[in-house]
Amino acid sequence: MSNAEIIKNISSGWSDYRSYCLDKSSTGASIRKIKIDHPFYDLFTNTWKKEIESKVDTSKYKIQASLGEGNLAVVPWLAILNKTITDRPSKGWYLVYLYSRSAEKLYLTMGLGSFQFLQASGQRHFTRKTLLQIETATKKFKKIFSHHFDAYQFSKIDLIEDQVDFETPLNSSSRSLVKSYEKG
């Protein structure tokens, strides 16, 4: 399967997989738990990852795909990490495919690890101040590398898609996490 076919299958299968992952917490609240016994899980975490690995020098680059950790992520992603810069997507900068919340949009972007800002702030959750720090760092990053790209290539991304009737609106902690991805 080609990368384009994989991307289309991920986009078309995301909603079904989200429904399949519906579960109840210990308090009875509706949550989404990652379930590995669904073909979508293998497509995203193994097939897509292996397809990208076949295109890069894996001695220099590490590929990491994520649907979340335990609970299903709001936005799935696949990162291409240059091992001389970072070994994980929580710090440094790297190429990243970011799907929007509905998986109707896919962005290939240079991302800044947002959790490095959270750790530096000593906070447990992203605040306006932390998001502003990420945005400031992103502007500096763009300025440093702007001579390599045309200005039109720096565009805003919309991962939350508030205008799309996909599901209930995100709560504050999920919204802040996704905003940190958008800012970075």
C-alpha positions in Angstrom: 0.0 0.0 0.0 1.4 3.4 -0.9 1.7 6.3 1.5 -1.2 8.1 -0.2 -3.5 5.0 0.2 -2.5 4.7 3.8 -3.3 8.3 4.5 -6.7 8.0 2.8 -7.5 4.9 4.7 -6.5 6.5 8.0 -8.7 9.5 7.2 -11.7 7.4 6.2 -11.3 4.9 9.1 -10.7 7.4 12.0 -14.4 7.9 12.9 -15.1 4.2 13.0 -12.1 3.5 15.1 -13.1 6.3 17.6 -16.5 4.7 17.9 -14.9 1.3 18.5 -12.7 2.7 21.3 -15.7 4.1 23.3 -15.6 2.8 26.9 -16.6 3.8 30.4 -14.2 5.1 33.1 -14.4 3.8 36.7 -16.8 6.7 37.5 -19.0 5.8 34.5 -17.9 8.7 32.3 -17.6 8.1 28.5 -14.0 7.8 27.5 -12.1 6.4 24.5 -9.5 3.8 25.3 -6.9 2.7 22.6 -7.9 -0.8 21.4 -5.2 -2.8 19.5 -7.6 -5.5 18.2 -8.9 -3.3 15.4 -7.3 -3.1 11.9 -7.1 0.7 12.1 -4.6 0.4 15.0 -2.3 -1.8 12.9 -2.7 0.5 9.9 -1.7 3.6 11.9 0.9 2.3 14.2 2.6 -0.3 12.1 1.8 -0.1 8.4 2.1 3.7 8.1 5.2 3.8 10.3 6.9 1.0 8.2 6.0 2.8 5.0 7.7 6.0 6.2 10.7 4.1 7.6 11.2 2.6 4.1 11.6 6.1 2.7 14.2 7.4 5.3 17.6 6.4 6.6 16.6 4.8 9.9 20.2 5.2 11.3 19.6 8.9 11.2 15.8 9.2 11.7 13.4 7.6 14.1 9.7 7.3 13.2 7.1 7.4 15.9 3.4 7.1 15.4 0.8 7.8 18.2 -2.9 7.3 18.8 -2.4 8.3 22.4 -1.2 6.6 25.6 -4.0 4.5 27.1 -6.7 7.0 26.2 -7.2 7.7 22.5 -5.6 11.0 21.3 -7.8 13.8 20.1 -5.4 14.2 17.1 -3.3 11.3 15.9 0.2 12.0 14.6 3.3 10.5 13.1 6.7 12.2 13.7 10.0 11.9 11.8 12.7 12.6 14.4 16.2 13.5 13.4 18.2 11.6 16.0 20.9 14.3 16.2 18.2 16.8 17.3 15.8 14.8 19.4 14.8 11.2 20.3 11.2 12.0 21.3 8.5 14.3 20.1 8.1 16.0 23.5 11.3 18.0 23.0 13.3 19.6 20.2 11.8 20.0 16.7 10.9 17.5 14.0 8.8 16.8 11.0 5.3 15.7 12.0 2.1 14.6 10.2 -0.8 15.9 12.3 -4.3 14.9 11.6 -7.1 17.2 12.5 -9.7 16.1 15.1 -12.0 14.7 12.4 -9.0 13.3 10.3 -10.4 15.2 7.3 -7.3 17.4 7.2 -3.7 16.3 7.4 -0.8 18.7 7.9 2.9 18.0 7.3 4.7 20.5 9.4 7.8 21.2 11.3 6.8 20.9 15.0 8.2 22.0 18.2 7.8 19.6 21.1 5.2 21.3 23.3 5.9 19.3 26.4 9.4 20.8 26.8 7.6 24.2 27.5 5.3 22.5 30.0 8.2 20.9 31.8 10.2 24.2 31.8 7.2 26.1 33.3 6.7 23.5 36.1 3.0 23.4 35.3 0.9 20.3 35.0 -1.4 21.7 32.3 -1.0 24.1 29.4 -1.9 27.6 30.4 -2.2 30.8 28.3 1.3 31.7 29.4 2.7 28.4 28.2 0.9 28.6 24.9 2.3 32.1 24.4 5.8 30.8 25.1 5.3 28.1 22.5 4.0 30.7 20.0 7.0 33.0 20.7 9.4 30.1 20.2 7.7 29.2 16.9 8.0 32.8 15.6 11.7 32.7 16.4 12.1 29.4 14.7 10.3 30.6 11.6 12.5 33.7 11.5 15.7 31.7 11.7 14.7 29.4 8.8 12.6 31.9 6.8 15.3 32.4 4.1 14.8 28.7 3.2 11.1 29.0 2.4 8.5 31.2 0.7 6.3 33.1 3.1 3.1 31.3 1.9 4.4 28.0 3.3 4.0 29.3 6.9 0.3 28.9 7.4 -1.9 28.4 10.4 -3.2 24.9 11.1 -6.6 24.0 12.5 -6.6 20.7 14.4 -9.6 21.4 16.6 -12.0 22.2 13.7 -14.7 24.0 15.9 -16.7 24.7 12.7 -16.9 21.0 11.8 -19.9 19.1 13.3 -17.8 16.1 14.4 -18.4 15.5 18.1 -19.0 17.4 21.2 -16.7 20.3 21.8 -13.3 19.6 23.5 -13.0 20.3 27.2 -10.3 22.7 28.4 -7.5 20.2 29.0 -7.8 18.4 25.7 -8.3 21.8 23.9 -5.2 23.2 25.5 -3.1 20.2 24.5 -4.3 20.4 20.9 -3.7 24.2 20.9 -0.1 23.5 22.1 0.4 21.3 18.9 -1.1 24.1 16.8 1.1 26.7 18.3 4.3 24.6 17.9 
